[in-house]
Amino acid sequence: MEQPTGHFRSIPIEAYQEHFKPGDHTLVDVRETVEWVTGRIPGAVHIPLNDLLQHLEQIPTDKPVVVVCASGVRSLYAAQDLLQAGYPEVYNLEDGTKGWIKKGLPVER
């Protein structure tokens, strides 16, 4: 299998908040719909992991992509998929939505 050529990094929630502002990246939540409706990080785009490759047109390639799931595992797989699809800058949000909520950060419902 060919190694992806883009930039990838897992980042903690604090680094995400410090380095990314609304509009300068795309936040993709790859959880299932039943998880999505219970609460999500504001501004996230919902594309379940199993549907990701069929919906790449919803994710711009001209800005960084941050991928999030419940705890940071599915988003790793999604990040690899995006890199292989040619996205140049992809980040995995460590600790996922559960970590975000545990820190008392705002969620949309």
C-alpha positions as CSV (number, residue, x, y, z in Angstrom):
1,M,0.0,0.0,0.0
2,E,1.3,3.5,-0.9
3,Q,2.0,5.8,2.0
4,P,0.0,9.1,2.0
5,T,2.1,12.1,1.2
6,G,0.1,14.8,3.1
7,H,0.8,16.3,6.5
8,F,-0.8,14.4,9.4
9,R,-0.7,15.0,13.2
10,S,-2.8,14.1,16.2
11,I,-3.5,17.2,18.3
12,P,-4.8,17.6,21.8
13,I,-8.0,19.6,22.3
14,E,-6.0,22.6,23.8
15,A,-3.8,22.8,20.6
16,Y,-6.9,22.6,18.4
17,Q,-8.5,25.6,20.3
18,E,-5.3,27.6,20.1
19,H,-4.4,27.0,16.5
20,F,-7.8,26.8,14.7
21,K,-10.5,29.4,14.4
22,P,-14.0,29.0,12.8
23,G,-13.7,29.2,9.0
24,D,-10.0,28.5,8.7
25,H,-10.5,24.7,8.7
26,T,-13.1,22.0,8.2
27,L,-14.0,20.0,11.3
28,V,-15.4,16.6,10.3
29,D,-17.3,14.5,12.8
30,V,-17.2,10.8,11.7
31,R,-19.4,9.4,14.5
32,E,-22.7,7.6,13.7
33,T,-25.9,9.6,13.6
34,V,-27.1,8.3,17.0
35,E,-23.9,9.7,18.6
36,W,-24.1,13.0,16.5
37,V,-27.5,13.9,17.8
38,T,-26.5,13.6,21.5
39,G,-24.1,16.6,21.1
40,R,-21.3,17.8,18.8
41,I,-18.5,20.3,18.7
42,P,-19.9,23.6,17.2
43,G,-19.3,24.0,13.5
44,A,-18.6,20.3,12.8
45,V,-19.7,18.7,9.5
46,H,-21.3,15.2,10.0
47,I,-20.1,12.5,7.8
48,P,-20.1,9.0,9.4
49,L,-16.9,7.1,8.8
50,N,-18.5,4.4,6.7
51,D,-19.8,7.2,4.3
52,L,-16.7,9.4,4.3
53,L,-15.2,8.4,0.9
54,Q,-18.6,8.8,-0.8
55,H,-18.9,12.4,0.5
56,L,-15.5,13.9,-0.1
57,E,-17.1,16.8,-2.1
58,Q,-18.4,18.1,1.3
59,I,-14.8,18.6,2.5
60,P,-12.7,21.4,0.9
61,T,-9.1,20.5,0.0
62,D,-7.8,24.1,0.3
63,K,-7.8,24.3,4.1
64,P,-6.8,22.0,6.9
65,V,-9.2,19.2,7.9
66,V,-9.6,18.2,11.6
67,V,-11.3,14.9,12.1
68,V,-13.1,14.0,15.3
69,C,-15.1,11.0,16.6
70,A,-16.1,9.9,20.1
71,S,-12.7,9.1,21.5
72,G,-10.1,9.5,18.8
73,V,-9.9,6.0,17.2
74,R,-12.3,6.2,14.3
75,S,-11.0,9.6,13.4
76,L,-7.5,8.1,13.0
77,Y,-8.9,5.8,10.3
78,A,-10.8,8.7,8.7
79,A,-7.6,10.9,8.7
80,Q,-5.7,8.1,6.9
81,D,-8.5,7.9,4.3
82,L,-8.4,11.6,3.7
83,L,-4.6,11.6,3.3
84,Q,-4.9,8.8,0.8
85,A,-7.6,10.7,-1.0
86,G,-5.1,13.6,-1.5
87,Y,-6.0,16.0,1.3
88,P,-2.7,17.9,2.1
89,E,-3.2,18.8,5.8
90,V,-5.2,16.5,8.2
91,Y,-5.4,16.4,12.0
92,N,-6.9,13.9,14.4
93,L,-8.5,15.5,17.5
94,E,-7.3,13.5,20.4
95,D,-9.8,12.4,23.0
96,G,-12.6,13.2,20.6
97,T,-16.0,14.5,21.4
98,K,-16.1,12.7,24.8
99,G,-12.9,14.5,25.8
100,W,-14.4,17.8,24.6
101,I,-17.5,17.4,26.7
102,K,-15.5,16.2,29.7
103,K,-13.6,19.5,29.6
104,G,-16.9,21.3,29.8
105,L,-16.5,22.9,26.4
106,P,-19.6,24.0,24.4
107,V,-21.6,21.5,22.4
108,E,-24.4,21.9,19.8
109,R,-27.5,19.6,19.9
